[in-house]
Amino acid sequence: MAYDDLLGQPLAEVPTPALLIDLDIFEKNLATIRDACRSRQRLFRPHGKAHKSLIIAKMQLEYGAHGLCAAKLGEAEVLVHGGIKDVLITAPVVGLHKIRRLLALVKITPDIKVVVDSAQNIGDLSAAAAREGQRLKVLIDVNVGQNRTGVDSPEEAVSLAQRIAKEPGVELAGIQGYGGTNQHISGF
């Protein structure tokens, strides 16, 4: 179906589900986050799970996003195959099949990153990457109150960082803490 023929038609004619945005407001919001981050000398990396749209992801990059986040491997695959090169997968990638898919993305772009929260996962990622002659960028996932993933203490984070330093197929790229409850704060 050609969606261009729906422009200007009554809303009831739009097939659902559909993402509808006010472009003026959207572009104003993009400029606001860009300008706020620039003025504070900060980078921003929006989460693709909120919109699941390559068009919006590319607009976010045009407005200065440092890269995109993906909640899971499948979302990262869509972003990378759509031309987005710098993607952080914000949940651990576990299991040989998924790790192979992850390493296929690394062959496309070395800017793929993934979080880790266990020594076992670090070992599995490192072994698979080393077998392929690759080096995978990992961030230590820190539990900041969501209680879904992440280490619970600074000591655990340090221990994982030390493990990463010893592994040939991974390199420490930072830390991540997901505070989803902060999404609903009013005001800037």
C-alpha positions as CSV (number, residue, x, y, z in Angstrom):
1,M,0.0,0.0,0.0
2,A,1.3,3.5,-0.8
3,Y,0.9,5.6,2.2
4,D,1.4,8.9,0.5
5,D,-2.1,8.7,-0.8
6,L,-3.3,8.9,2.8
7,L,-1.9,12.4,3.4
8,G,-4.7,14.8,4.0
9,Q,-7.3,12.1,4.4
10,P,-9.5,11.8,7.5
11,L,-7.7,10.1,10.5
12,A,-10.3,7.3,10.4
13,E,-8.7,6.2,7.0
14,V,-5.2,5.7,8.5
15,P,-4.6,2.0,9.0
16,T,-3.6,1.1,12.6
17,P,-1.3,0.8,14.4
18,A,0.2,4.0,13.0
19,L,2.7,6.5,14.4
20,L,1.4,10.0,13.9
21,I,3.5,13.0,14.9
22,D,3.2,16.7,14.7
23,L,6.4,17.4,12.7
24,D,6.8,21.0,14.0
25,I,6.6,19.9,17.6
26,F,8.8,16.9,17.0
27,E,11.5,19.0,15.4
28,K,11.3,21.6,18.2
29,N,11.8,18.8,20.7
30,L,14.8,17.4,18.8
31,A,16.3,20.9,18.7
32,T,15.6,21.4,22.5
33,I,17.5,18.2,23.5
34,R,20.3,18.9,21.1
35,D,20.8,22.5,22.4
36,A,20.5,21.5,26.0
37,C,23.1,18.8,25.6
38,R,25.4,21.0,23.7
39,S,25.2,23.8,26.2
40,R,26.2,21.3,28.9
41,Q,28.9,19.6,26.7
42,R,27.0,16.3,26.9
43,L,26.1,13.7,24.3
44,F,22.7,12.0,24.0
45,R,21.7,8.6,22.8
46,P,17.9,8.2,22.4
47,H,16.2,4.9,22.7
48,G,14.8,3.4,19.5
49,K,12.3,1.2,21.4
50,A,10.2,4.3,21.9
51,H,9.5,4.8,18.2
52,K,10.8,1.7,16.3
53,S,11.3,3.9,13.3
54,L,14.4,4.2,11.1
55,I,13.1,7.6,9.8
56,I,12.9,9.0,13.3
57,A,16.2,7.4,14.3
58,K,17.9,9.1,11.4
59,M,16.3,12.4,12.3
60,Q,17.6,12.1,15.8
61,L,21.1,11.5,14.4
62,E,20.7,14.6,12.2
63,Y,19.8,16.6,15.3
64,G,23.0,15.5,17.0
65,A,22.3,12.2,18.7
66,H,25.6,10.4,19.4
67,G,24.0,7.0,18.4
68,L,20.9,5.0,19.3
69,C,19.9,2.5,21.9
70,A,18.0,-0.7,21.2
71,A,16.3,-2.7,23.9
72,K,17.1,-6.0,22.3
73,L,19.1,-7.6,19.6
74,G,16.3,-7.7,17.0
75,E,15.8,-3.9,17.3
76,A,19.6,-3.4,16.9
77,E,19.6,-5.5,13.8
78,V,16.8,-3.4,12.2
79,L,18.8,-0.2,13.1
80,V,22.1,-1.5,11.7
81,H,20.7,-2.9,8.6
82,G,18.9,0.4,8.1
83,G,22.1,2.3,8.2
84,I,22.5,3.3,11.8
85,K,26.1,2.3,12.8
86,D,26.4,3.3,16.5
87,V,24.0,1.2,18.5
88,L,24.0,0.3,22.2
89,I,22.0,-2.8,23.1
90,T,20.7,-2.0,26.6
91,A,19.9,-5.6,27.7
92,P,22.4,-8.4,28.0
93,V,22.7,-10.6,24.9
94,V,22.8,-14.2,26.2
95,G,23.0,-17.5,24.4
96,L,25.2,-18.7,21.5
97,H,22.6,-18.1,18.8
98,K,22.1,-14.5,19.9
99,I,25.8,-13.9,20.4
100,R,26.4,-15.1,16.8
101,R,23.8,-12.6,15.6
102,L,25.5,-9.9,17.6
103,L,28.9,-10.7,16.1
104,A,27.3,-10.5,12.6
105,L,26.4,-6.9,13.4
106,V,30.0,-6.2,14.6
107,K,31.1,-7.3,11.1
108,I,29.0,-4.5,9.7
109,T,30.0,-1.9,12.2
110,P,32.5,-2.0,15.1
111,D,30.4,0.6,16.9
112,I,27.9,-1.9,18.3
113,K,27.9,-2.0,22.1
114,V,26.2,-4.3,24.5
115,V,25.7,-4.4,28.3
116,V,26.9,-7.1,30.6
117,D,26.0,-7.9,34.2
118,S,27.7,-11.3,34.8
119,A,31.1,-12.9,34.5
120,Q,29.5,-15.8,32.6
121,N,28.1,-13.5,29.9
122,I,31.5,-11.7,29.6
123,G,33.3,-15.0,29.1
124,D,30.7,-16.2,26.5
125,L,30.9,-13.0,24.6
126,S,34.7,-12.9,24.7
127,A,35.2,-16.5,23.6
128,A,32.8,-16.1,20.7
129,A,34.3,-12.7,19.6
130,A,37.9,-14.0,19.9
131,R,37.0,-17.1,17.8
132,E,35.9,-14.7,15.1
133,G,38.9,-12.4,15.5
134,Q,36.6,-9.6,16.8
135,R,36.6,-7.4,19.8
136,L,33.3,-6.4,21.3
137,K,32.6,-3.2,23.2
138,V,30.8,-3.8,26.4
139,L,29.3,-1.6,29.1
140,I,28.7,-2.8,32.7
141,D,25.0,-2.7,33.5
142,V,24.3,-1.2,36.9
143,N,21.0,-1.7,38.7
144,V,19.8,1.8,39.6
145,G,16.5,0.7,41.0
146,Q,14.6,-1.0,38.2
147,N,15.7,-4.4,39.6
148,R,15.6,-6.1,36.2
149,T,19.2,-6.3,35.2
150,G,22.5,-5.0,36.3
151,V,24.9,-5.4,39.2
152,D,23.8,-4.2,42.6
153,S,27.1,-2.8,44.1
154,P,30.2,-0.9,43.1
155,E,32.2,-3.9,44.1
156,E,30.4,-6.1,41.6
157,A,31.0,-3.5,38.9
158,V,34.7,-3.4,39.7
159,S,34.9,-7.2,39.6
160,L,33.3,-7.3,36.2
161,A,35.6,-4.5,34.9
162,Q,38.6,-6.6,36.1
163,R,37.2,-9.6,34.3
164,I,36.7,-7.7,31.1
165,A,40.3,-6.5,31.2
166,K,41.5,-10.1,31.2
167,E,39.3,-11.2,28.3
168,P,40.7,-11.0,24.7
169,G,37.4,-10.6,22.9
170,V,35.8,-7.7,24.9
171,E,36.8,-4.2,25.9
172,L,35.2,-2.0,28.5
173,A,33.4,0.9,26.9
174,G,31.6,2.3,30.0
175,I,28.7,1.7,32.3
176,Q,25.0,1.9,31.9
177,G,22.2,2.5,34.4
178,Y,18.6,2.6,33.3
179,G,16.3,4.7,35.4
180,G,13.0,4.2,33.6
181,T,11.1,5.8,36.4
182,N,12.7,9.1,35.4
183,Q,10.8,9.1,32.1
184,H,7.7,10.7,33.6
185,I,9.3,13.7,35.2
186,S,7.6,16.9,34.2
187,G,9.7,19.8,33.1
188,F,13.1,19.8,31.6
